[in-house]
Amino acid sequence: MTRSFILSAGIGDPALADPAMAGEILSAAEAAGVDLLLLGRNDSLLFDPQVIAAWAAPRVSRVGLVPLVSSRIAHPFHVARSLSAIDYLSGGLLGWAPVAQGGSAAQLADMVRATRALWDGWDDDCLIIDKASGRYLDTTKVRASNYVGTHYAVRGPVNAMRPKQGHPVLVCDAASPFAVPGIDVVIAAEGQAFPAAARRLLRVDAGADMAALTARFSAGEIDGLHIELTHPAAELARIGKALAPLTQGRPAAGTLRERLGLPLSLRNIHEEIA
């Protein structure tokens, strides 16, 4: 399989809550070849990233939406329910980036485990939806998770089925790390250690030397870049042009997991952590 470059961008501007501005940024991100658009920043809670992601979900065709989920204010049950719905609304283009925002790494990891356990309470083939027989689902394939961790205890089952991708793509910021198995993408700054993950992105600013960074991708040092945006429209246009040799011709169809070469999660997290 050809190794594909991953372009990620982040925006924390509260003006993103303006639909007109949000629409312009989504269009610019699509045109620039962005794979992951992180909504929100570690050091601020200027808007609700999950609400923005829900609004944007039916409007994107290839950009992966990655709302930051803060363990300061989020609960696993509500996170599991809302992200499952957003994953379907986007056609399987959802990721999530849990962050502690002043809380502990242990609580953050526990939130991730509890949320995954709720998703795994539904089997992928549990829905029947047969009007003739009157059967909606196979109840034997929906289970209470009964997860008990160090900070959360959730029984379930959550009142939303398993996400389209099994689990939305899990993104870890090395500035707010958490220790769970199966992290899909990690973002780290220069000189910062990369936690274990399937894909590694280097955090840079929009003024970085893109030619030099392209060479590091070609050498296998990184799988792509994450760029924090301060002037999104102008920066996305410039970045898209500079990185066009790497971003053009990549797969444009399929779920976010499929496009990033990540497997559909079929594992039962209960068994994994037992």
Salt bridges, closest charged atoms under 4 A:
ASP35 OD1 - ARG62 NH2 3.17
ASP35 OD2 - ARG250 NH1 2.54
ASP35 OD1 - ARG259 NH2 3.19
ASP120 OD1 - ARG162 NH1 2.37
ASP120 OD1 - HIS167 NE2 2.96
ASP123 OD1 - ARG143 NH2 2.93
ASP124 OD1 - ARG162 NE 2.95
ASP125 OD2 - LYS141 NZ 2.93
ASP173 OD2 - ARG203 NH2 2.52
ASP184 OD2 - ARG257 NH2 2.86
GLU190 OE1 - ARG216 NH1 2.70
GLU221 OE2 - ARG216 NH2 2.50
ASP223 OD1 - ARG3 NE 3.47
GLU228 OE1 - ARG41 NE 2.79
GLU228 OE2 - ARG203 NH1 2.81
GLU228 OE2 - HIS226 NE2 2.88
GLU272 OE2 - ARG267 NH1 3.45
